[in-house]
Amino acid sequence: MDNRFGDIETFLAVASGGSLTAAAKAMRLTPSAVSRSIARLEVRLGVTLMRRTTRSLALTAEGQAYRDRM
């Protein structure tokens, strides 16, 4: 199954919601599924889109530029 568009949708949900948990709730997914989706997109694009820690999430410059183009 091709998840390219789903991964982009997930990224946009995380970027607008500000957290993996908020995006997971909005999309009715688990936070781990959201994290895997973002990781797939980052691998496919060859850039880090977000800096994630257990307490915070921030878009990188590349992540902001990607969000702005979508």
PyMOL Python script that loads the backbone (N, CA, C, O; Angstrom):
from pymol import cmd

cmd.read_pdbstr("""\
ATOM      1  N   MET A   1       0.835  -1.181   0.000  1.00  0.00           N
ATOM      2  CA  MET A   1       0.000   0.000   0.000  1.00  0.00           C
ATOM      3  C   MET A   1       0.878   1.242   0.000  1.00  0.00           C
ATOM      4  O   MET A   1       1.876   1.298   0.718  1.00  0.00           O
ATOM      5  N   ASP A   2       0.519   2.220  -0.786  1.00  0.00           N
ATOM      6  CA  ASP A   2       1.281   3.450  -0.910  1.00  0.00           C
ATOM      7  C   ASP A   2       0.762   4.476   0.093  1.00  0.00           C
ATOM      8  O   ASP A   2      -0.388   4.907   0.013  1.00  0.00           O
ATOM      9  N   ASN A   3       1.616   4.862   1.037  1.00  0.00           N
ATOM     10  CA  ASN A   3       1.208   5.775   2.101  1.00  0.00           C
ATOM     11  C   ASN A   3       1.691   7.201   1.881  1.00  0.00           C
ATOM     12  O   ASN A   3       1.615   8.017   2.800  1.00  0.00           O
ATOM     13  N   ARG A   4       2.184   7.522   0.690  1.00  0.00           N
ATOM     14  CA  ARG A   4       2.762   8.855   0.484  1.00  0.00           C
ATOM     15  C   ARG A   4       1.810   9.970   0.883  1.00  0.00           C
ATOM     16  O   ARG A   4       2.192  10.868   1.633  1.00  0.00           O
ATOM     17  N   PHE A   5       0.581   9.926   0.394  1.00  0.00           N
ATOM     18  CA  PHE A   5      -0.351  11.004   0.679  1.00  0.00           C
ATOM     19  C   PHE A   5      -0.803  10.988   2.130  1.00  0.00           C
ATOM     20  O   PHE A   5      -1.010  12.043   2.729  1.00  0.00           O
ATOM     21  N   GLY A   6      -0.955   9.808   2.693  1.00  0.00           N
ATOM     22  CA  GLY A   6      -1.300   9.695   4.105  1.00  0.00           C
ATOM     23  C   GLY A   6      -0.206  10.240   4.998  1.00  0.00           C
ATOM     24  O   GLY A   6      -0.490  10.861   6.022  1.00  0.00           O
ATOM     25  N   ASP A   7       1.047  10.013   4.619  1.00  0.00           N
ATOM     26  CA  ASP A   7       2.173  10.533   5.392  1.00  0.00           C
ATOM     27  C   ASP A   7       2.205  12.051   5.338  1.00  0.00           C
ATOM     28  O   ASP A   7       2.494  12.696   6.346  1.00  0.00           O
ATOM     29  N   ILE A   8       1.914  12.627   4.189  1.00  0.00           N
ATOM     30  CA  ILE A   8       1.874  14.082   4.063  1.00  0.00           C
ATOM     31  C   ILE A   8       0.727  14.644   4.903  1.00  0.00           C
ATOM     32  O   ILE A   8       0.898  15.640   5.605  1.00  0.00           O
ATOM     33  N   GLU A   9      -0.421  14.013   4.829  1.00  0.00           N
ATOM     34  CA  GLU A   9      -1.577  14.447   5.622  1.00  0.00           C
ATOM     35  C   GLU A   9      -1.255  14.382   7.112  1.00  0.00           C
ATOM     36  O   GLU A   9      -1.618  15.278   7.874  1.00  0.00           O
ATOM     37  N   THR A  10      -0.575  13.321   7.518  1.00  0.00           N
ATOM     38  CA  THR A  10      -0.190  13.173   8.917  1.00  0.00           C
ATOM     39  C   THR A  10       0.778  14.266   9.323  1.00  0.00           C
ATOM     40  O   THR A  10       0.625  14.857  10.392  1.00  0.00           O
ATOM     41  N   PHE A  11       1.773  14.548   8.492  1.00  0.00           N
ATOM     42  CA  PHE A  11       2.721  15.614   8.781  1.00  0.00           C
ATOM     43  C   PHE A  11       1.988  16.942   8.971  1.00  0.00           C
ATOM     44  O   PHE A  11       2.267  17.674   9.920  1.00  0.00           O
ATOM     45  N   LEU A  12       1.064  17.249   8.085  1.00  0.00           N
ATOM     46  CA  LEU A  12       0.327  18.510   8.182  1.00  0.00           C
ATOM     47  C   LEU A  12      -0.520  18.565   9.452  1.00  0.00           C
ATOM     48  O   LEU A  12      -0.661  19.627  10.057  1.00  0.00           O
ATOM     49  N   ALA A  13      -1.078  17.436   9.853  1.00  0.00           N
ATOM     50  CA  ALA A  13      -1.858  17.387  11.091  1.00  0.00           C
ATOM     51  C   ALA A  13      -0.970  17.633  12.301  1.00  0.00           C
ATOM     52  O   ALA A  13      -1.367  18.339  13.228  1.00  0.00           O
ATOM     53  N   VAL A  14       0.216  17.063  12.300  1.00  0.00           N
ATOM     54  CA  VAL A  14       1.151  17.277  13.408  1.00  0.00           C
ATOM     55  C   VAL A  14       1.609  18.734  13.419  1.00  0.00           C
ATOM     56  O   VAL A  14       1.664  19.361  14.478  1.00  0.00           O
ATOM     57  N   ALA A  15       1.933  19.269  12.256  1.00  0.00           N
ATOM     58  CA  ALA A  15       2.402  20.652  12.172  1.00  0.00           C
ATOM     59  C   ALA A  15       1.331  21.634  12.646  1.00  0.00           C
ATOM     60  O   ALA A  15       1.645  22.618  13.315  1.00  0.00           O
ATOM     61  N   SER A  16       0.084  21.374  12.305  1.00  0.00           N
ATOM     62  CA  SER A  16      -0.971  22.300  12.716  1.00  0.00           C
ATOM     63  C   SER A  16      -1.395  22.069  14.162  1.00  0.00           C
ATOM     64  O   SER A  16      -1.749  23.019  14.861  1.00  0.00           O
ATOM     65  N   GLY A  17      -1.363  20.822  14.616  1.00  0.00           N
ATOM     66  CA  GLY A  17      -1.778  20.511  15.981  1.00  0.00           C
ATOM     67  C   GLY A  17      -0.700  20.737  17.015  1.00  0.00           C
ATOM     68  O   GLY A  17      -0.995  20.889  18.200  1.00  0.00           O
ATOM     69  N   GLY A  18       0.547  20.761  16.581  1.00  0.00           N
ATOM     70  CA  GLY A  18       1.653  21.014  17.491  1.00  0.00           C
ATOM     71  C   GLY A  18       2.143  19.820  18.282  1.00  0.00           C
ATOM     72  O   GLY A  18       3.091  19.937  19.059  1.00  0.00           O
ATOM     73  N   SER A  19       1.500  18.650  18.091  1.00  0.00           N
ATOM     74  CA  SER A  19       1.976  17.470  18.809  1.00  0.00           C
ATOM     75  C   SER A  19       1.542  16.202  18.092  1.00  0.00           C
ATOM     76  O   SER A  19       0.568  16.184  17.340  1.00  0.00           O
ATOM     77  N   LEU A  20       2.298  15.144  18.350  1.00  0.00           N
ATOM     78  CA  LEU A  20       1.941  13.844  17.793  1.00  0.00           C
ATOM     79  C   LEU A  20       0.622  13.355  18.381  1.00  0.00           C
ATOM     80  O   LEU A  20      -0.201  12.771  17.676  1.00  0.00           O
ATOM     81  N   THR A  21       0.427  13.597  19.668  1.00  0.00           N
ATOM     82  CA  THR A  21      -0.782  13.129  20.334  1.00  0.00           C
ATOM     83  C   THR A  21      -2.024  13.826  19.791  1.00  0.00           C
ATOM     84  O   THR A  21      -3.041  13.178  19.544  1.00  0.00           O
ATOM     85  N   ALA A  22      -1.947  15.136  19.603  1.00  0.00           N
ATOM     86  CA  ALA A  22      -3.094  15.879  19.059  1.00  0.00           C
ATOM     87  C   ALA A  22      -3.429  15.395  17.652  1.00  0.00           C
ATOM     88  O   ALA A  22      -4.600  15.218  17.314  1.00  0.00           O
ATOM     89  N   ALA A  23      -2.401  15.182  16.836  1.00  0.00           N
ATOM     90  CA  ALA A  23      -2.632  14.688  15.477  1.00  0.00           C
ATOM     91  C   ALA A  23      -3.212  13.284  15.503  1.00  0.00           C
ATOM     92  O   ALA A  23      -4.103  12.959  14.718  1.00  0.00           O
ATOM     93  N   ALA A  24      -2.706  12.450  16.408  1.00  0.00           N
ATOM     94  CA  ALA A  24      -3.208  11.072  16.521  1.00  0.00           C
ATOM     95  C   ALA A  24      -4.685  11.067  16.888  1.00  0.00           C
ATOM     96  O   ALA A  24      -5.466  10.310  16.311  1.00  0.00           O
ATOM     97  N   LYS A  25      -5.071  11.896  17.834  1.00  0.00           N
ATOM     98  CA  LYS A  25      -6.481  11.965  18.218  1.00  0.00           C
ATOM     99  C   LYS A  25      -7.339  12.454  17.065  1.00  0.00           C
ATOM    100  O   LYS A  25      -8.403  11.896  16.798  1.00  0.00           O
ATOM    101  N   ALA A  26      -6.882  13.494  16.381  1.00  0.00           N
ATOM    102  CA  ALA A  26      -7.646  14.057  15.270  1.00  0.00           C
ATOM    103  C   ALA A  26      -7.812  13.061  14.125  1.00  0.00           C
ATOM    104  O   ALA A  26      -8.840  13.038  13.448  1.00  0.00           O
ATOM    105  N   MET A  27      -6.782  12.240  13.920  1.00  0.00           N
ATOM    106  CA  MET A  27      -6.802  11.292  12.803  1.00  0.00           C
ATOM    107  C   MET A  27      -7.265   9.899  13.219  1.00  0.00           C
ATOM    108  O   MET A  27      -7.348   8.993  12.390  1.00  0.00           O
ATOM    109  N   ARG A  28      -7.565   9.735  14.503  1.00  0.00           N
ATOM    110  CA  ARG A  28      -7.976   8.435  15.045  1.00  0.00           C
ATOM    111  C   ARG A  28      -6.919   7.353  14.807  1.00  0.00           C
ATOM    112  O   ARG A  28      -7.210   6.244  14.361  1.00  0.00           O
ATOM    113  N   LEU A  29      -5.686   7.730  15.126  1.00  0.00           N
ATOM    114  CA  LEU A  29      -4.544   6.823  15.038  1.00  0.00           C
ATOM    115  C   LEU A  29      -3.857   6.788  16.387  1.00  0.00           C
ATOM    116  O   LEU A  29      -4.176   7.577  17.276  1.00  0.00           O
ATOM    117  N   THR A  30      -2.921   5.878  16.537  1.00  0.00           N
ATOM    118  CA  THR A  30      -2.093   5.869  17.746  1.00  0.00           C
ATOM    119  C   THR A  30      -0.935   6.838  17.546  1.00  0.00           C
ATOM    120  O   THR A  30      -0.528   7.083  16.411  1.00  0.00           O
ATOM    121  N   PRO A  31      -0.401   7.389  18.627  1.00  0.00           N
ATOM    122  CA  PRO A  31       0.770   8.259  18.490  1.00  0.00           C
ATOM    123  C   PRO A  31       1.950   7.550  17.809  1.00  0.00           C
ATOM    124  O   PRO A  31       2.703   8.181  17.067  1.00  0.00           O
ATOM    125  N   SER A  32       2.113   6.248  18.055  1.00  0.00           N
ATOM    126  CA  SER A  32       3.219   5.528  17.424  1.00  0.00           C
ATOM    127  C   SER A  32       3.000   5.417  15.916  1.00  0.00           C
ATOM    128  O   SER A  32       3.966   5.475  15.156  1.00  0.00           O
ATOM    129  N   ALA A  33       1.757   5.259  15.465  1.00  0.00           N
ATOM    130  CA  ALA A  33       1.477   5.216  14.026  1.00  0.00           C
ATOM    131  C   ALA A  33       1.790   6.566  13.390  1.00  0.00           C
ATOM    132  O   ALA A  33       2.311   6.622  12.276  1.00  0.00           O
ATOM    133  N   VAL A  34       1.478   7.643  14.087  1.00  0.00           N
ATOM    134  CA  VAL A  34       1.784   8.985  13.585  1.00  0.00           C
ATOM    135  C   VAL A  34       3.294   9.163  13.496  1.00  0.00           C
ATOM    136  O   VAL A  34       3.800   9.677  12.498  1.00  0.00           O
ATOM    137  N   SER A  35       4.011   8.746  14.521  1.00  0.00           N
ATOM    138  CA  SER A  35       5.469   8.857  14.527  1.00  0.00           C
ATOM    139  C   SER A  35       6.096   8.068  13.381  1.00  0.00           C
ATOM    140  O   SER A  35       7.011   8.561  12.721  1.00  0.00           O
ATOM    141  N   ARG A  36       5.619   6.859  13.141  1.00  0.00           N
ATOM    142  CA  ARG A  36       6.142   6.046  12.031  1.00  0.00           C
ATOM    143  C   ARG A  36       5.860   6.710  10.685  1.00  0.00           C
ATOM    144  O   ARG A  36       6.697   6.668   9.783  1.00  0.00           O
ATOM    145  N   SER A  37       4.698   7.315  10.550  1.00  0.00           N
ATOM    146  CA  SER A  37       4.339   7.998   9.313  1.00  0.00           C
ATOM    147  C   SER A  37       5.282   9.168   9.041  1.00  0.00           C
ATOM    148  O   SER A  37       5.744   9.355   7.915  1.00  0.00           O
ATOM    149  N   ILE A  38       5.561   9.946  10.076  1.00  0.00           N
ATOM    150  CA  ILE A  38       6.488  11.078   9.932  1.00  0.00           C
ATOM    151  C   ILE A  38       7.879  10.558   9.590  1.00  0.00           C
ATOM    152  O   ILE A  38       8.556  11.128   8.735  1.00  0.00           O
ATOM    153  N   ALA A  39       8.307   9.506  10.233  1.00  0.00           N
ATOM    154  CA  ALA A  39       9.631   8.926   9.964  1.00  0.00           C
ATOM    155  C   ALA A  39       9.733   8.455   8.511  1.00  0.00           C
ATOM    156  O   ALA A  39      10.761   8.664   7.867  1.00  0.00           O
ATOM    157  N   ARG A  40       8.672   7.821   7.987  1.00  0.00           N
ATOM    158  CA  ARG A  40       8.674   7.392   6.578  1.00  0.00           C
ATOM    159  C   ARG A  40       8.818   8.584   5.644  1.00  0.00           C
ATOM    160  O   ARG A  40       9.583   8.538   4.681  1.00  0.00           O
ATOM    161  N   LEU A  41       8.083   9.646   5.932  1.00  0.00           N
ATOM    162  CA  LEU A  41       8.145  10.841   5.094  1.00  0.00           C
ATOM    163  C   LEU A  41       9.539  11.455   5.139  1.00  0.00           C
ATOM    164  O   LEU A  41      10.065  11.868   4.105  1.00  0.00           O
ATOM    165  N   GLU A  42      10.138  11.520   6.316  1.00  0.00           N
ATOM    166  CA  GLU A  42      11.488  12.072   6.447  1.00  0.00           C
ATOM    167  C   GLU A  42      12.496  11.247   5.652  1.00  0.00           C
ATOM    168  O   GLU A  42      13.375  11.807   4.998  1.00  0.00           O
ATOM    169  N   VAL A  43      12.376   9.936   5.703  1.00  0.00           N
ATOM    170  CA  VAL A  43      13.281   9.073   4.938  1.00  0.00           C
ATOM    171  C   VAL A  43      13.093   9.312   3.441  1.00  0.00           C
ATOM    172  O   VAL A  43      14.060   9.442   2.692  1.00  0.00           O
ATOM    173  N   ARG A  44      11.841   9.366   3.027  1.00  0.00           N
ATOM    174  CA  ARG A  44      11.552   9.558   1.603  1.00  0.00           C
ATOM    175  C   ARG A  44      12.080  10.904   1.098  1.00  0.00           C
ATOM    176  O   ARG A  44      12.592  10.994  -0.018  1.00  0.00           O
ATOM    177  N   LEU A  45      11.954  11.951   1.927  1.00  0.00           N
ATOM    178  CA  LEU A  45      12.417  13.282   1.525  1.00  0.00           C
ATOM    179  C   LEU A  45      13.914  13.483   1.763  1.00  0.00           C
ATOM    180  O   LEU A  45      14.533  14.352   1.148  1.00  0.00           O
ATOM    181  N   GLY A  46      14.490  12.684   2.649  1.00  0.00           N
ATOM    182  CA  GLY A  46      15.914  12.803   2.957  1.00  0.00           C
ATOM    183  C   GLY A  46      16.239  13.986   3.848  1.00  0.00           C
ATOM    184  O   GLY A  46      17.366  14.483   3.825  1.00  0.00           O
ATOM    185  N   VAL A  47      15.263  14.453   4.644  1.00  0.00           N
ATOM    186  CA  VAL A  47      15.482  15.571   5.566  1.00  0.00           C
ATOM    187  C   VAL A  47      14.764  15.291   6.883  1.00  0.00           C
ATOM    188  O   VAL A  47      13.837  14.483   6.940  1.00  0.00           O
ATOM    189  N   THR A  48      15.200  15.959   7.921  1.00  0.00           N
ATOM    190  CA  THR A  48      14.504  15.907   9.205  1.00  0.00           C
ATOM    191  C   THR A  48      13.489  17.032   9.215  1.00  0.00           C
ATOM    192  O   THR A  48      13.851  18.202   9.086  1.00  0.00           O
ATOM    193  N   LEU A  49      12.223  16.688   9.368  1.00  0.00           N
ATOM    194  CA  LEU A  49      11.156  17.686   9.343  1.00  0.00           C
ATOM    195  C   LEU A  49      10.827  18.239  10.722  1.00  0.00           C
ATOM    196  O   LEU A  49      10.362  19.372  10.850  1.00  0.00           O
ATOM    197  N   MET A  50      11.073  17.429  11.759  1.00  0.00           N
ATOM    198  CA  MET A  50      10.730  17.815  13.125  1.00  0.00           C
ATOM    199  C   MET A  50      11.798  17.367  14.091  1.00  0.00           C
ATOM    200  O   MET A  50      12.427  16.325  13.911  1.00  0.00           O
ATOM    201  N   ARG A  51      11.994  18.170  15.118  1.00  0.00           N
ATOM    202  CA  ARG A  51      12.813  17.759  16.249  1.00  0.00           C
ATOM    203  C   ARG A  51      11.840  17.308  17.328  1.00  0.00           C
ATOM    204  O   ARG A  51      10.998  18.084  17.779  1.00  0.00           O
ATOM    205  N   ARG A  52      11.960  16.049  17.738  1.00  0.00           N
ATOM    206  CA  ARG A  52      11.031  15.479  18.695  1.00  0.00           C
ATOM    207  C   ARG A  52      11.766  15.048  19.959  1.00  0.00           C
ATOM    208  O   ARG A  52      12.807  14.394  19.902  1.00  0.00           O
ATOM    209  N   THR A  53      11.205  15.426  21.083  1.00  0.00           N
ATOM    210  CA  THR A  53      11.661  14.906  22.370  1.00  0.00           C
ATOM    211  C   THR A  53      10.421  14.390  23.086  1.00  0.00           C
ATOM    212  O   THR A  53       9.314  14.470  22.554  1.00  0.00           O
ATOM    213  N   THR A  54      10.601  13.870  24.275  1.00  0.00           N
ATOM    214  CA  THR A  54       9.446  13.366  25.015  1.00  0.00           C
ATOM    215  C   THR A  54       8.519  14.501  25.444  1.00  0.00           C
ATOM    216  O   THR A  54       7.346  14.262  25.733  1.00  0.00           O
ATOM    217  N   ARG A  55       9.021  15.716  25.490  1.00  0.00           N
ATOM    218  CA  ARG A  55       8.208  16.833  25.977  1.00  0.00           C
ATOM    219  C   ARG A  55       7.926  17.916  24.949  1.00  0.00           C
ATOM    220  O   ARG A  55       7.104  18.798  25.200  1.00  0.00           O
ATOM    221  N   SER A  56       8.583  17.871  23.807  1.00  0.00           N
ATOM    222  CA  SER A  56       8.355  18.952  22.847  1.00  0.00           C
ATOM    223  C   SER A  56       8.517  18.472  21.414  1.00  0.00           C
ATOM    224  O   SER A  56       9.094  17.421  21.136  1.00  0.00           O
ATOM    225  N   LEU A  57       7.986  19.283  20.530  1.00  0.00           N
ATOM    226  CA  LEU A  57       8.079  19.015  19.108  1.00  0.00           C
ATOM    227  C   LEU A  57       8.227  20.369  18.421  1.00  0.00           C
ATOM    228  O   LEU A  57       7.481  21.304  18.712  1.00  0.00           O
ATOM    229  N   ALA A  58       9.184  20.468  17.518  1.00  0.00           N
ATOM    230  CA  ALA A  58       9.379  21.714  16.783  1.00  0.00           C
ATOM    231  C   ALA A  58       9.748  21.385  15.344  1.00  0.00           C
ATOM    232  O   ALA A  58      10.535  20.475  15.081  1.00  0.00           O
ATOM    233  N   LEU A  59       9.174  22.132  14.426  1.00  0.00           N
ATOM    234  CA  LEU A  59       9.529  21.955  13.021  1.00  0.00           C
ATOM    235  C   LEU A  59      10.936  22.481  12.785  1.00  0.00           C
ATOM    236  O   LEU A  59      11.322  23.513  13.333  1.00  0.00           O
ATOM    237  N   THR A  60      11.694  21.772  11.972  1.00  0.00           N
ATOM    238  CA  THR A  60      12.994  22.276  11.536  1.00  0.00           C
ATOM    239  C   THR A  60      12.738  23.321  10.446  1.00  0.00           C
ATOM    240  O   THR A  60      11.598  23.506  10.022  1.00  0.00           O
ATOM    241  N   ALA A  61      13.770  23.989  10.002  1.00  0.00           N
ATOM    242  CA  ALA A  61      13.623  24.946   8.898  1.00  0.00           C
ATOM    243  C   ALA A  61      13.085  24.234   7.657  1.00  0.00           C
ATOM    244  O   ALA A  61      12.257  24.782   6.929  1.00  0.00           O
ATOM    245  N   GLU A  62      13.559  23.016   7.423  1.00  0.00           N
ATOM    246  CA  GLU A  62      13.080  22.239   6.286  1.00  0.00           C
ATOM    247  C   GLU A  62      11.619  21.865   6.461  1.00  0.00           C
ATOM    248  O   GLU A  62      10.846  21.880   5.503  1.00  0.00           O
ATOM    249  N   GLY A  63      11.242  21.527   7.702  1.00  0.00           N
ATOM    250  CA  GLY A  63       9.853  21.185   8.003  1.00  0.00           C
ATOM    251  C   GLY A  63       8.927  22.369   7.796  1.00  0.00           C
ATOM    252  O   GLY A  63       7.821  22.213   7.278  1.00  0.00           O
ATOM    253  N   GLN A  64       9.375  23.561   8.200  1.00  0.00           N
ATOM    254  CA  GLN A  64       8.571  24.769   7.994  1.00  0.00           C
ATOM    255  C   GLN A  64       8.409  25.062   6.505  1.00  0.00           C
ATOM    256  O   GLN A  64       7.319  25.405   6.047  1.00  0.00           O
ATOM    257  N   ALA A  65       9.493  24.925   5.761  1.00  0.00           N
ATOM    258  CA  ALA A  65       9.429  25.177   4.319  1.00  0.00           C
ATOM    259  C   ALA A  65       8.512  24.167   3.633  1.00  0.00           C
ATOM    260  O   ALA A  65       7.746  24.529   2.740  1.00  0.00           O
ATOM    261  N   TYR A  66       8.588  22.909   4.046  1.00  0.00           N
ATOM    262  CA  TYR A  66       7.742  21.871   3.450  1.00  0.00           C
ATOM    263  C   TYR A  66       6.273  22.153   3.763  1.00  0.00           C
ATOM    264  O   TYR A  66       5.417  22.052   2.884  1.00  0.00           O
ATOM    265  N   ARG A  67       5.986  22.506   5.015  1.00  0.00           N
ATOM    266  CA  ARG A  67       4.611  22.833   5.400  1.00  0.00           C
ATOM    267  C   ARG A  67       4.085  24.021   4.588  1.00  0.00           C
ATOM    268  O   ARG A  67       2.941  24.009   4.134  1.00  0.00           O
ATOM    269  N   ASP A  68       4.907  25.024   4.414  1.00  0.00           N
ATOM    270  CA  ASP A  68       4.496  26.213   3.673  1.00  0.00           C
ATOM    271  C   ASP A  68       4.207  25.915   2.205  1.00  0.00           C
ATOM    272  O   ASP A  68       3.365  26.571   1.593  1.00  0.00           O
ATOM    273  N   ARG A  69       4.902  24.926   1.637  1.00  0.00           N
ATOM    274  CA  ARG A  69       4.669  24.554   0.234  1.00  0.00           C
ATOM    275  C   ARG A  69       3.420  23.704   0.052  1.00  0.00           C
ATOM    276  O   ARG A  69       2.854  23.649  -1.039  1.00  0.00           O
ATOM    277  N   MET A  70       2.995  23.046   1.114  1.00  0.00           N
ATOM    278  CA  MET A  70       1.815  22.183   1.020  1.00  0.00           C
ATOM    279  C   MET A  70       0.615  23.038   1.092  1.00  0.00           C
ATOM    280  O   MET A  70      -0.506  22.534   1.034  1.00  0.00           O
TER     281      MET A  70
END
""", "prot")
cmd.dss("prot")
cmd.show_as("cartoon", "prot")
cmd.util.cbc("prot")
cmd.orient("prot")
